[in-house]
Amino acid sequence: MTDPKSAGFSTRSIHAGETPDFREGSSADVVVPIHLSTTFARRHVENPASEYEYSRSLNPTRKALEEKYASIEKAKYGLAFASGLAAQTTLLFSVLKSGDHIIASDDLYGGSKRLFDHVLAPFNITTSYIDLTLSENIRPHIRPNTRMIWLESVTNPLLKVCDVAALSRIGNESGMITVVDNTFPTPYFFNPLEAGATVSLHSSTKYMAGHSDVISGAIMLSDDGLYEKIRYNQNAMGGIASPFDSYLILRGIKTLSARMVMHNLNALEIAGYLENHSRINRVIYPGLTSHPQHVRSLKLFRGFGGMITFELKGTSEDTKKFLENLKVFTIAESLGGVESLVELPSIMTHASITKEERLKVGITDNMIRMSVGIEDLDDLIGDLRKALA
């Protein structure tokens, strides 16, 4: 492979972590194989024959994926986990201790909020949820024990866009770690570390793998000391990505750039179609000029992604009927696969949050979250047209 720092995104997504290794003979694997062995033999008792001893600690397939993660996110290190929440949990317990405080976005993925409120809280780790779209909102909430800022580059499901650079500066000035969940834009459209963030975190289940057939998570960072802590706990806590899951994500990332281009093109057209439809109350998509942070999105991202949130006019029963009349779009949780999905956050992805909390941040019973796939655009719009009728 060419110099990984100068190579383009698609080149790195294909070749990083998968340079042919000719040490084993006259030929070498073009694609990293699935190394299923749980343990590795050593010739001498005192010294392992290589860096591999036990697959929880390090596995050749997972190592290839972790190198690819680092390359595409322009980080020094990548770490692969069994799920996005396994990545979050390992990170949080690597950084925080009893009595610490987190500042997080008010519009946060329900699973993250559940983790903060019900898993961390018994350890006396508290969280303040605030609107981070205005960076200065954070200052009155910083305490002497605030250790972390937690935000999403594009929030879930309201698609708010924060000024990652400004928030990271405030975090660095105050000695805090800034964590950015970059699942929605992916490294193809945005690199949080370049904007000053400490950690980029992903649910690799989504766009990274891209085919709705693997659960996994990732952490990318360049801080040596923090990496050593997380790497230690990755092994000690055991929430690792399996060899087969690592293989699936390695394969998925190779088409990430091509898929993201199609997701973006389809979503931009569909968002415009919905915004001009009489049955739609409002559409939230960073690529629309009506989005409150549209100008910021233009500066921050290289594309707007495949996620759209919108509200139907009428009752919640009307919304359910619309969803059940869709044929090409599938009603299902998750996102980021090649197929188009729709879901109702109030009773699906964000059901763990109370109705009062949902309404406070703007998640209504008529709000639909759409993950636009890479099917033919005419088929997608035709499906929406029929269901809306």
N, C-alpha and C positions, 0 to 999 in steps of 0.2 A: 504493500500500500504506500501511497505517497505520504508526505509529511502530514500527520493527522491534524495538525493545527492549521495548515493551509488548505486542506482538502475541503470540498463542499459538503453540505449536509447529507445529500443522498449517498455520496461516496463513503462518508464516515458511517452512515447507518448500515451500509452493506458490509464494509470491510473491517471496521473497528472490532477488536476482540477475536477476529477470525483469520488472522494471518496464517497461512499454511505452515505447519510444523514438520520439517523434514527429518527431525532427529530419529524418528522411529523406523526410517527406511528410505527407499529411493523415491517414494511418492508420499503425498500427504492429503489429508481431508480438506476439501474445499469448504465444506460445511462442518462446523463443530458438531461432533456426534453427541448422543445422549450417554453420559457416563453414569451408569446406574450403581456402580460399586459403592457400598457404604463405607468401605475401609480400604486402605492401600498398604501393600506389603513393603517391608523394609529389609534390605539385605543385612544390615548390621543393627544390633539391638539398640545401640545408643543414638543412632542418627537416622531420621527418615530419609528415604531415597530421593525425595523431592519435597515441594511445599505442601503436598497433600498427605494427610494422615487419616482423617475421618471426615466424611462428606458434610457433616453439620458445620465443621470448621471451615472447610473449603472444598469445592468440587469443580472439576475442570469446565463443565458446562456452565455452571453458575458464574465462575470467574470470567468466562468469555462475555456473558451478559453484563456483568458489572463493569467490564471495560468498555463495552458499547454504550451503556448508560452514561458513563463519565464523558465519553467522547461527544455524544449528541447534545448533552446539556452543558458542554464546555466547562466541565468540572474536573478536578483532580481525581476525585474518587466517586465510585458508584457502589451501591449496596442493594442487593435483591432480597425481597421478603415474600412470605407466604400470602400476604394480602396488603392492601393499602393501610388498613388499620393495624396490622402487625408492624408495618414500618413506622406508623405514627407512635404506637405504644413503645417500641424500642427507643425511638428518638426521645420521647418525653421522659422515660425513666433513665435515659443517659444524661439528661441535662438537669432535671428538676429534683428538688428535695422537699420534704415537708415544710410548709410555711411559705413556699414560693407562689408567685402570682403570674398569671398569663393575661395578656390583652388579645382578644380575638375579634374577628369581624362578626357583626350581629347577624348577618345572613350567611350561615355556615352549614356545611353538609351535616345532616342529622346524625350520622354515625360519629363524626368528630365531636359534635356537641354532647352526645351521649357519653363518649369516652371522657370528656372533660368533667361533666356534671355527675357522673355516676361511678366512674372508675378512679379518677384522680381526686375527686372531692373527699372521699374517706381518708385520704393520705394528707389532708389539710393543704391541698393545692387548689387555689381558687382562680376563677376566670371572670373577667369583665368583658361583656359583649357590647361593642360600640360600632357606630357607623364609621368605617375607615375610609370612605370615599373622599372625605375632607381630612387630609393628613393631620392638620393641627388639632383635630378632635381628640387625638390620642394623648396630648400632653397633660391635661388635667387628670388623666386616669393612671399616669405612671406613678408607681409607689417605690419606696426603697427596696422592696422585695420583688419587684417586677423583673422577671428573668427572660421573658419571651414575648414576641409579637407573632401572632399566628393569623395568616390571611390566605385568601385564595386569589390567584391572579385574575380569575373571573369567577364570581361567587355562584353558589349553587343553592337555589334555582333562580335567583333574581338577576344574575348576570351583571352584577355591579363590577366596576373596574377601579381598583385602587391605584394610587401613585406609588408603585413599589419602590422606586428610587428614593422618594421623599421619606417614606416610612422606614426604609432601611437606614437612611442617614440618621433619623431620630433614634432608631434602635442602637446603632453603633455609638452615637454620642452618649447614650445612657447605659452602655454596657450590656445591652440585651441581644439575644439571638433572634434574628428575623427568619421565620419559616414561611415559605410560600408553597402552597399546594398548587402545582402547575398542571394539573390533570387536564383541564379543558383546552388551553392553548397548545399544549405539548411543546417540546423543545423546538419543533419546526417553526412555530410562530413566535416563541418567546423564550428567553433564557434569564431567569430571575437572578442568577449569580452575577451576571453582567450588570444588572441594575443595582447591585450592592447587597442582595440578600445573602444570608449565611447558609441556608439550606433550601434546596428545591426538592419537593416531595411529590410522588405520583401514585395514583392507583393505576398500576400497569394493566389491570383488568380491562381498562377502557381503550383509549386510542393506541397505546403502545403495542398491546397484543392485537387489538383491532378486529377480532373475529368471534368475540363472545364465547370463548371456549377455555379460558384460563382465569384463575383468580391469583393476583400477585400485586406487589407494591415495590416502590423504589425510593431510595434516598440518594441524592447527589450533592456533593459539597467539596470545598477545597481547603477547609480548615484542618490542619494536620492533627491537632490535639483532639478536636471534636470527633474526627473520623476514628481515631483510635478508641475512644470511648464507645462509640456506636458499634464499631466492628467487634469489640470485646463483648458487648451485650447481645449483638446478633448471634454470636456463638453461645453465650451463656444462657440467653432466654430461648433460643432455638427457633425463632419464627422465620426460618429460611425459605427461600424459593426452592422447590424440588428440581431435580435435573430435567424432568420432562417439561415442567412449566417453563423453566429457563429456556429450553429449546424452542418451545412455541413462541415465546416472546422474542427471542433472537430472530426467528423467521418473520414474525409480525413487523418488527421495527424496520426490516429491509424495505417494506413498502409504505412506511409511515409518510414520507413526503408526498408520494403519489396519492395516497388516500386523503391526506389533509387538504390537498388542492381541491379534490372532488367534494369533500365535506363542505368546504368553504364556499365553493361555487354554488352548490345546491342550496345551502342554507341562506345565502344572500338573496337568491331569487325567491325562495319560499317566504322569507321574512317580508319581502316587498309585496308579495301576493297577499299574505295574511293582513298586512297593515292596511291594504286598500279594500278589504272585504267588509261588507256591511254587518256581518254576524260577529265580528271580532271587536272586542272592547279596546284592547291594547296589545302591542307586540314589543317585546324586549329583545333586542339583538344589537351587539356593539357595532355592527356594520351599518346600521340605520342612522341617519342624521338625527332622528328623534331620540336616540339613546342619550341619557344624561351625560355619559362619559365618552361620547363618540369621538370627540377631538383628542382626548387622552388616549383612546384606543388606537387611533391613527398613529400617534407618536410612539406608543409602547409596543404594539404588536406588528408582526409582518403579515397578519391575516386575522380574520375574526372568528374562525372556528365553525363547528357544526352544531352548536347548541342554540336553540330558540326557546324562549318562554313567552306564552301568550295567554290571554283571558278571553273566554267566550262571553257573549251577552246571554242573559237568561239565568236559569236556575242551575243548581249543581246537578240535577237530574238531566237537564239538557246537555251538560258537559259530558256526563257519563254516556249518554246516548250517542253523542258525536264520536267519542272514542271507540265505542263498540261497533260503529258503522264503518270504521276504517278497515281496509283490506290489505293494502301494501304496508302501511305502518302497523307495527305490532305493539300491543299494550304489554309493556314489561318494564321492570326496573332496570337499572344500569344504563350505559350509554357508550358511545365511542366505537361501536362495531360497524361493520360494513352495511348492516341492515338498519333501516330506520325504525326507531322506537318512540313511543309516547307513553307518558305516565302522568298521574295526578298526584303531585307531591303531598297534598293534604292527607291522603289516605294510603300513600305508598312510601316513597323515599323519606318523607319527613313526618311520618306518623308517630315517631317516638317523641316529637316535640308537641307540647300542649297547644290546643287551638288558640288560646290567648297569646302564647308566644309567637305562633305562626302569623296571626293577624297583626301583631305588633310590628313585625318586620315586613309585612305586605304579602304573605303567602295566603291567598284566598282559596276558597273551595272550588272556584272556577278556573284556577291557574293550572295550565298544562305545561309540562316540560317536554320538549321534543329534541331527540337526538337524530339529526338528519344524516341518513346514510349515503351510499354512493350509487344508488339505483338511478335509472333514467329519470331525469327531472320531470318530463311530461307525465310519467306514471305517478310520480309523487304528488304533483299538483292536481292531477286528475282525481286521485284518491281523496285528497282534501276537498276538492270541489263537490264530489258526490256526497261525502259525509256531512259537509256543511249544509247541503241542500235538504 
